[in-house]
Amino acid sequence: MIGLLRGKILGKQPPHLLLDVHGVGYEIEAPMTTFYELPSVGDEVTLFTHLTVRDDAHTLYGFAKLNDRDLFRSLLRVNGVGAKLALTILSGMDTTTFAGCVHEGDAAALVRLPGVGKKTAERLIMEMRDRLGAITAGQVTGGQAGMVRTMVANPTEEAVTALIGLGYKPQEASRMVRAIETADLSSEDIIRNALQSTLQ
């Protein structure tokens, strides 16, 4: 099992990330909560990782914080929650916010996330309540974490593409981005604002 990688960022296109580790390029999928903390392309970063192995694919997931990876792994044990939905949940809210929703029984906030229906939200609240203590107890971060804006050719289009990758329908993703002021924002900031607007 690959548990941690340290290397240079070669490319970022949420939710995908390319990491050069001593000449080997690792393709990694990461939630937006991790993308918000990544340094610029060309800089070094340390990510906690989780590898899933299926007959048709080996997929590596990366997280800036250890407790985010722990939450991801716990979500995978919930009936009806796969890796894509777990990644969507971690993109829509951080570990602390998710824990608050679970402890308060706030199914309405969870239902606002794409792919989370009422039954899934209720199942998350019921099954995750007893698992969150150890996950939220510590806040261990990866190396080189920090908010760094990355200039891209068209951050608005990249944000829409990322939201679609997170499970939103194309029309909904476009509407979410159009509803916020995007001038001078990086794609990560646009995505953050768009996701936060869905929780209000």
N, C-alpha and C positions, 0 to 999 in steps of 0.2 A: 504494500500500500504506500502510495506517495502522500506523505503527510505535510510537507512543507517545501516550498521552492523559493530560492532567492536568485534573481537575475535581472537583466535589463529589459525594459519595456520596448518592444519593437513596433507595436501597433495597438491602438485602442479603438474599437467600434462596438459600443455596448449592444448586447451583453458579452461580446467576444473580446479577448485579450490575447496578444501574442507575446510570450516571454522567452528571451534568450538566456538559457542557463548553460554556460560554458560551451557555446556553439550548438546547442540543441534547442530548437524552437518548440515550445510547448503551447498548444492552443488551449485556452482556458475560458470557461464561462463564469461570469461573476455577477452578483447582484449590484444594483445601482448604489447601495450603501457602501460597497467596496470601491466602485468607480469614483465616488465623491472624494475618496481619500487617496487616490493614486497620484503619484508625481507625474511629471511630464514624460512624453515619449523620449527614450534615450537615457532616462534615469533608472536607478536600481530600486527594486522593491522586494519585500518579503511577503509571501502569501501563504496562509494555511490552506491546505488543499484536501479535497475529497474526490476519490476516483470511483466512478461507477462503471461496471463492466456488464455489457449485454452481448448477445450473439452478434448483433449488427454494428456495435459501436463501443468504444472506450471513451468516456467523457470525463474530463477533469474540471472540477469546479474550484474556484479560488476565493478566499475571503481575507480581508484586511485584519479582522479580529477573530481570535480563537472562539469567543462565545457565539459569533455569527455562524461559524462552521458547526459548532455544537447544536445550535438551533436548527440549522439545515438538516443535520443528521436526525434530530428528534422529529422534525416534520416528516421526514421520509418514512417514519414508523407509523404515522397516522394513516388509517385506512382511507384510501382514495386520494392521497396526496403523493404525487410523483415529483421528480426532480424539477421539472419545469414550473410546476405550481409553487414548490418551495422557494425557487429562485424569484418568482413573481412576488411572493409574500415578503421576502427579504428586500426586494427592491422598493416595495410600497411603504414599508415602515421598518424602522430599526428594531433591534432586539428589545430595547427598553419599552418602546411603544407597543410592540406586539405583546409583551408580558403584561402591560397595563390593560390591554383589551381582554386578554384571557382572564386575568384576575378579577376584572370588573364585569365580566360576562358581556362585553360590548360586541355582540354579534353584528350589529349594524355597521360598525367601522370595518370589520373584516369583510363583509359582503361588498363593500365598495371596491375591493381589489378584484381585478379580472380573474375569472375562473373560480371564484369563491362564492358558492351559493349559500342559501340559508342553512341547509343541512350540513354542508362542509364546515361552515362557521361554527355551528353548534358542536360538531364533532371535535374541531380544533380546541374549543374552550374546554370541553369535557376531558379530552385525552391529554392535553398539554399542561393543564393546571398543576399537576403533581411533578412535572418534569422540569419546570422552569427555574426552580430554586438554584440548582448548581450552575445553570447556564448564565443566569444574570448576576451571579455572585461576583464574578471577576470581569474586568475589562482589559484583556490582553490584546495589544495591538501589534501588527506587523511592523517591520522596519520601514523607514522612509515614508511613513504616513503623513499626509498633509494635504490641505486643499490647494491644488495648483490648477489654474485654468489652462486648457489646451486649445490653442487657436486651430480651427479646422476651416476648410473651404466653405462649407455651408452647415453650421451647427444646427439650424432649424430642421433641415432635412434629416440630419443624422439623429436628432432627437425623435422625430416621427418614426424613423426606421427602428430605433431602439424600443420605443413604446409598443410597436407592432410585435417585435420580438419577445416582449414581455407578456403578450397575450391580448393586448387591446386591438380592436378592429381598426382597420385603416382610417375609416371616417372618424371614429372616436379619437384616435391618436392625433389626427390633424386638428380636430376641434379643440382638444386639450391644449395643444401648442398655440393655436391661434388665440386662445383665451387669455394668454399671458403676454407681458411685454418682454420680447426676446432680444431687443437691441443690446449689443455689447456683452451678451451672455455666452458662455461656452455651452456645448451640447449637454454636458453634465448638469450645469445649473438650470438649463431649460427643462431637462427631464425631472430634476428635483422639484422645481416649482410646479410642473404639471402634475406630478404624483401627489404633491402636498395639497393641491387644489381639489383633488378627488376625495380627500379625507375631511374636508371642511364642511 
